[in-house]
C-alpha cells in the first residue's frame, strides 16, 4: 500500500492533470511537502484522502486499497455475518459469493488476500471455484482456507495448497483468528 504519492500519481488517481494537482497543493489546501532543493511535491495518503473527502471527490478505491480482503465462497450466510462481526471493520472487507461466476466477478472488483471455500456448496463446485481462482495470476500469493465436510475428509481430500482447513461443525471465532493470522503472515513475507 502506497503511503506517499507524487503529484503525477495523484493526478492519475483523480483523473486530472498534474497542473491541477499543483494548484490544489498551492491554493486549495492539499497538504504535503516539497522535496528540498526542488519543486517536487509529495502528498501523504491520509492528507490526500482528507482532501478528497472535503471536496466531495470519490476516494473509496484509495481508502479500500489498504484493507485486508477476504473472499468467502459459501451458501451459509451465517458464516459471512459472523466474519463481518469478528474481523475488525476498518481493516477487513468480507465479500461472500455462492458460485464460480460470482467469485470471478467479485475478484475483479475486490481482489483478495484470503479465500475461504466452504465445501457445503458441493465438492465439484468448490473444486471448480478453487481451480479457476488459483489459475489467476492475481491469486498467486493468496491464502487459502477450506471448510470441509465429513465426506471430504473420509475421501482423503485435503489438497497441499491449502493454508488451513476446518471441519464442520467449526468455531467461527477460530476461523476469524486463522484468517487474521494467515493474512498477517502473508503481509510479513511480502
Secondary structure, DSSP 8 states (H G I E B T S, - for coil): ---EEEHHHHHHHHTS-HHHHHHHHHHS----EE-TTS--EEEEHHHHHHHHHHTT---HHHHHTTSEEEEEE-S-HHHHHHHHHHS-TTTEEEEEESSHHHHHHHHHHH--SEEEEEGGG-HHHHHHHHHHHHHSGGGTT-EEEEEE-HHHHHTT---TT-SEEEESS--HHHHHHHHHHHHHHHHHH-
